[in-house]
Amino acid sequence: MKKNSIIYSDLSKKQLDNLKELYVQKKVESMSHQELKEYVLEIISHQINDTIGKEEEMEAWREMSDFFGEQFEIIILEIQSKYIDDKNVLETEIDPQKQRMELLDRNNLDEKKTDMWDD
């Protein structure tokens, strides 16, 4: 009868880390230049385009800013002028005053509604 396969929990943390490091090294060494470029493109694209939430968006922004350096602002201005008709501006901060007013308006609407069974 065949012995059960070894699973990751059979290894110590150090052993598992060593196995992972060996895998990464051998995997990269086995990839062609084109495969490496495609893989890196996929990873960077996912990292930048699939941001979720303000914190990840800010991290992507810093990475782009560091990459473009002094040209970053010029690039942004060019993009803004190219898509000048796009009025969908992101709200970076929630205005607490605006949020309170909207909540009050909603509550006032709820108060104005009357139950059809009330006389």
C-alpha atoms as a printed R data frame, in Angstrom:
    type eleno elety resid chain resno       x      y       z
1   ATOM     1    CA   MET     A     1   0.000  0.000   0.000
2   ATOM     2    CA   LYS     A     2   1.234  3.512  -0.858
3   ATOM     3    CA   LYS     A     3   2.351  5.753   1.983
4   ATOM     4    CA   ASN     A     4   0.496  9.065   2.414
5   ATOM     5    CA   SER     A     5   2.156 12.050   0.762
6   ATOM     6    CA   ILE     A     6   4.041 14.555   2.827
7   ATOM     7    CA   ILE     A     7   2.097 17.769   3.416
8   ATOM     8    CA   TYR     A     8   3.286 21.219   4.430
9   ATOM     9    CA   SER     A     9   2.339 20.733   8.070
10  ATOM    10    CA   ASP     A    10   4.879 17.885   8.258
11  ATOM    11    CA   LEU     A    11   7.667 20.474   7.913
12  ATOM    12    CA   SER     A    12   8.991 22.937  10.431
13  ATOM    13    CA   LYS     A    13   8.674 26.645   9.609
14  ATOM    14    CA   LYS     A    14  12.368 26.794   8.715
15  ATOM    15    CA   GLN     A    15  12.084 23.728   6.473
16  ATOM    16    CA   LEU     A    16   9.001 25.121   4.732
17  ATOM    17    CA   ASP     A    17  10.672 28.516   4.238
18  ATOM    18    CA   ASN     A    18  13.715 26.787   2.746
19  ATOM    19    CA   LEU     A    19  11.519 24.755   0.373
20  ATOM    20    CA   LYS     A    20   9.669 27.900  -0.727
21  ATOM    21    CA   GLU     A    21  12.929 29.764  -1.348
22  ATOM    22    CA   LEU     A    22  14.294 26.838  -3.395
23  ATOM    23    CA   TYR     A    23  11.054 26.748  -5.424
24  ATOM    24    CA   VAL     A    24  11.175 30.500  -6.160
25  ATOM    25    CA   GLN     A    25  14.819 30.294  -7.237
26  ATOM    26    CA   LYS     A    26  14.295 27.230  -9.475
27  ATOM    27    CA   LYS     A    27  11.032 28.576 -10.916
28  ATOM    28    CA   VAL     A    28  12.630 31.881 -11.961
29  ATOM    29    CA   GLU     A    29  15.692 30.112 -13.375
30  ATOM    30    CA   SER     A    30  13.468 27.856 -15.487
31  ATOM    31    CA   MET     A    31  11.503 30.724 -17.060
32  ATOM    32    CA   SER     A    32  12.480 32.227 -20.398
33  ATOM    33    CA   HIS     A    33  13.027 35.971 -20.768
34  ATOM    34    CA   GLN     A    34   9.611 36.323 -22.425
35  ATOM    35    CA   GLU     A    35   7.904 34.296 -19.681
36  ATOM    36    CA   LEU     A    36   9.538 36.505 -17.038
37  ATOM    37    CA   LYS     A    37   8.360 39.681 -18.797
38  ATOM    38    CA   GLU     A    38   4.796 38.359 -19.104
39  ATOM    39    CA   TYR     A    39   4.756 37.267 -15.477
40  ATOM    40    CA   VAL     A    40   6.070 40.599 -14.215
41  ATOM    41    CA   LEU     A    41   3.553 42.450 -16.404
42  ATOM    42    CA   GLU     A    42   0.729 40.403 -14.900
43  ATOM    43    CA   ILE     A    43   1.906 40.988 -11.328
44  ATOM    44    CA   ILE     A    44   2.455 44.742 -11.729
45  ATOM    45    CA   SER     A    45  -0.841 45.141 -13.577
46  ATOM    46    CA   HIS     A    46  -2.686 43.349 -10.783
47  ATOM    47    CA   GLN     A    47  -0.860 45.349  -8.119
48  ATOM    48    CA   ILE     A    48  -1.682 48.721  -9.713
49  ATOM    49    CA   ASN     A    49  -5.063 48.150 -11.389
50  ATOM    50    CA   ASP     A    50  -6.784 45.997  -8.807
51  ATOM    51    CA   THR     A    51  -6.408 48.308  -5.832
52  ATOM    52    CA   ILE     A    52  -9.103 48.141  -3.196
53  ATOM    53    CA   GLY     A    53  -9.636 50.981  -0.786
54  ATOM    54    CA   LYS     A    54  -7.853 54.205  -0.055
55  ATOM    55    CA   GLU     A    55  -4.753 52.639   1.496
56  ATOM    56    CA   GLU     A    56  -3.962 50.448  -1.533
57  ATOM    57    CA   GLU     A    57  -4.771 53.324  -3.907
58  ATOM    58    CA   MET     A    58  -2.301 55.554  -2.047
59  ATOM    59    CA   GLU     A    59   0.350 52.819  -2.194
60  ATOM    60    CA   ALA     A    60  -0.130 52.482  -5.972
61  ATOM    61    CA   TRP     A    61   0.009 56.293  -6.294
62  ATOM    62    CA   ARG     A    62   3.337 56.436  -4.414
63  ATOM    63    CA   GLU     A    63   4.764 53.648  -6.557
64  ATOM    64    CA   MET     A    64   3.775 55.446  -9.775
65  ATOM    65    CA   SER     A    65   5.108 58.735  -8.429
66  ATOM    66    CA   ASP     A    66   8.457 57.156  -7.534
67  ATOM    67    CA   PHE     A    67   8.697 55.525 -10.960
68  ATOM    68    CA   PHE     A    68   7.865 58.630 -13.025
69  ATOM    69    CA   GLY     A    69   9.764 60.996 -10.720
70  ATOM    70    CA   GLU     A    70   9.799 64.617 -11.859
71  ATOM    71    CA   GLN     A    71   7.673 63.748 -14.911
72  ATOM    72    CA   PHE     A    72   4.760 62.519 -12.772
73  ATOM    73    CA   GLU     A    73   2.952 65.856 -12.538
74  ATOM    74    CA   ILE     A    74   3.420 66.527 -16.265
75  ATOM    75    CA   ILE     A    75   1.992 63.097 -17.106
76  ATOM    76    CA   ILE     A    76  -1.003 63.708 -14.836
77  ATOM    77    CA   LEU     A    77  -1.682 67.102 -16.459
78  ATOM    78    CA   GLU     A    78  -1.531 65.519 -19.918
79  ATOM    79    CA   ILE     A    79  -3.982 62.804 -18.898
80  ATOM    80    CA   GLN     A    80  -6.316 65.346 -17.292
81  ATOM    81    CA   SER     A    81  -6.361 67.471 -20.439
82  ATOM    82    CA   LYS     A    82  -6.916 64.400 -22.638
83  ATOM    83    CA   TYR     A    83  -9.936 63.334 -20.589
84  ATOM    84    CA   ILE     A    84 -11.174 66.809 -19.639
85  ATOM    85    CA   ASP     A    85 -14.831 65.873 -20.190
86  ATOM    86    CA   ASP     A    86 -14.673 63.116 -17.588
87  ATOM    87    CA   LYS     A    87 -16.289 64.674 -14.523
88  ATOM    88    CA   ASN     A    88 -16.131 61.506 -12.439
89  ATOM    89    CA   VAL     A    89 -13.720 62.881  -9.823
90  ATOM    90    CA   LEU     A    90 -12.909 60.562  -6.948
91  ATOM    91    CA   GLU     A    91 -13.785 61.765  -3.482
92  ATOM    92    CA   THR     A    92 -10.604 61.223  -1.508
93  ATOM    93    CA   GLU     A    93 -12.057 62.269   1.813
94  ATOM    94    CA   ILE     A    94 -15.620 62.043   3.064
95  ATOM    95    CA   ASP     A    95 -16.857 65.483   4.047
96  ATOM    96    CA   PRO     A    96 -18.366 64.983   7.521
97  ATOM    97    CA   GLN     A    97 -20.560 68.086   7.142
98  ATOM    98    CA   LYS     A    98 -21.947 66.846   3.826
99  ATOM    99    CA   GLN     A    99 -22.482 63.376   5.280
100 ATOM   100    CA   ARG     A   100 -24.413 64.794   8.262
101 ATOM   101    CA   MET     A   101 -26.605 66.955   5.998
102 ATOM   102    CA   GLU     A   102 -27.463 63.977   3.792
103 ATOM   103    CA   LEU     A   103 -28.338 61.932   6.867
104 ATOM   104    CA   LEU     A   104 -30.567 64.736   8.215
105 ATOM   105    CA   ASP     A   105 -32.298 65.050   4.850
106 ATOM   106    CA   ARG     A   106 -32.970 61.319   4.761
107 ATOM   107    CA   ASN     A   107 -34.306 61.374   8.322
108 ATOM   108    CA   ASN     A   108 -36.579 64.309   7.499
109 ATOM   109    CA   LEU     A   109 -37.971 62.433   4.513
110 ATOM   110    CA   ASP     A   110 -38.696 59.461   6.738
111 ATOM   111    CA   GLU     A   111 -40.530 61.690   9.233
112 ATOM   112    CA   LYS     A   112 -42.705 63.222   6.514
113 ATOM   113    CA   LYS     A   113 -43.987 59.814   5.410
114 ATOM   114    CA   THR     A   114 -47.249 58.927   7.067
115 ATOM   115    CA   ASP     A   115 -48.662 55.530   7.581
116 ATOM   116    CA   MET     A   116 -51.865 54.993   5.606
117 ATOM   117    CA   TRP     A   117 -53.467 53.474   8.706
118 ATOM   118    CA   ASP     A   118 -52.852 56.580  10.830
119 ATOM   119    CA   ASP     A   119 -55.822 58.956  11.050
